[in-house]
């Protein structure tokens, strides 16, 4: 089951406030066999999201979202441990059109996973960029981007899945890096 609600509020001539919310609920029941043990497992997932976005005269955009996610798995056999995982994701982004040619971007993401083992259950990622538009009709943009400024994009995740398994996931994630891009818009949109 899924539900989404969005509402825009115009504040004055050129300002806008957007509120959004949504939710998702699912239930899954399945039979499992592990070694000689048989059990029914029931997993409930409840996900929500909330958003608050502000646009001030198309010069400043502030976008925020929060998503809590709750997972519960129950077993009919006493040989299996019931599981619960809570995930939280908060993100905030700020875009400032400083001048006609200069645009500043900032994005901060906070992630929490209760199912991770050890003391580091959180990750904070911070990305930022500076854009400079130039040439006739600002057809070209040069952009300097910084990704994972705090250098927390970890490569190893350790999860405890059940009483008999321990899972390590290793990915090829890029650590902190910087990138310069040049974009040129070849096709100009017709003016009305």
TAFEN-V828137 format. One record per run of one state. SS is the DSSP state (H for helix, E for strand, L for the rest). FROM is the first residue (numbers start at 0). LEN is the number of residues. If there is no record, write none. Layout:
SS_FROM_LEN ; SS_FROM_LEN
This chain:
L_0_1 ; E_1_10 ; L_11_3 ; E_14_20 ; L_34_2 ; E_36_20 ; L_56_3 ; E_59_16 ; L_75_7 ; E_82_15 ; L_97_4 ; E_101_12 ; L_113_2 ; E_115_1 ; L_116_5 ; E_121_13 ; L_134_1 ; H_135_3 ; L_138_1 ; E_139_8 ; L_147_8 ; E_155_7 ; L_162_2 ; E_164_6 ; L_170_6 ; E_176_8 ; L_184_8
